[in-house]
Amino acid sequence: MKATSLLAAAAAVTILLSGCVAPVQNAGPQKSATCQVGDPMVQTTLYFGLNRPAGPAIGAAEWQNFVDRQVTPRFKDGLSVFDAKGQWLGNDGKLARENSKALMLIHAPGKESETHIEALRSSYKQQFAQDSVMRVDAPVCVAF
């Protein structure tokens, strides 16, 4: 009789605790946030280093020319540019520092924006002999 009571208690505890288990989250891409105010969009920030591997640093006129010819035609609705100072540990184990530009884009998710962003990264790397352009994406809620 004791075994039956113990088995019944274990079953009851199992049933009660089953509601405490957190559901397994899908490991796929995150969905856009539900916005209390504004509309769901994507904020992409690109970080452009201003040092060339050889030769002078990329100057203000060269940067503005890149923005005018490459960025603005692709993102006519607007953008923001910030001066930045980047640093990282180089392959040689030494700390590297570099003046940079941060370009913030707020855009609708989708293939068109993705194509434009990747074209900017590719164009900058090719034009200015850069190894990389860092990209950071985050879902945001936007209201005007």
Order of alpha helices (4+ residues) and beta strands (2+ residues): alpha-beta-alpha-beta-beta-alpha-beta
